[in-house]
Amino acid sequence: MKKKLLVKNIVIAYAYVVTIIFGALISNTVLEPLISYFAIMGFLVGLAAEYTTKRLKQSIL
């Protein structure tokens, strides 16, 4: 069960990254290092947010 939750969390965090990268590529064809930084931070924030949300829901139930 925990493996499935981890995969779901990674997929949702990846969605954060994809929107940042696609948005940057649409406006400019060169991927700047700052955009890569924002994409990595978006992934980490998305993963942390999904993890804590799942943990809070489990503790409430």
N, C-alpha and C positions, 0 to 999 in steps of 0.2 A: 504494500500500500504506500509506503513512504517513497519508494522509487517512482511510482506514478505521480505523486505530488511534486517531486523534484523535477521531473520532466515537464510537467504542466507549468511549473514556475519558470523554468528556463525558456519555454516557448513564449510565455507572456513577456518575459524580460527581453527576449529577442525582438518582439514586436516594438518595443521602445526604441531599440537600436535601428531597426529597419526604417522607421519613420524619420529619424534624425539623418541617416545616411542618404535616403532617397530625396529628402528635402534639400540636402546640401548638393547632391548631384544634379538636381533639377535646376537649381539656381546657378551652379558653377560646375564645370566638368572636372575640376581638380579637387581632390579630397584633401583639405588642409589638415595639418596636425591637430589644430584646435577642435575640428569636427570629430576627429578620432577620439580625442579626450572626452568630448561630450557624449559620444556614443558609448564609450566604456563606462562612464559615470551613469549614463542612462540605464545600461544593463545592470550595473550593481544596485542602483536605486530601485529599479523594477523588481529585481530578484529579492531584495530585502523587503520591499513592500508586500510582495506576494507571500513571502515566507511568514512575515509577522501577521498578516491578515489570516492566513490559514491557522497559525498557532492560536490567535485570539478566538477564532471560531471554535476550535477544538476545546479550548479551556472553558468557554461558555457552556458548551454542551456537556 
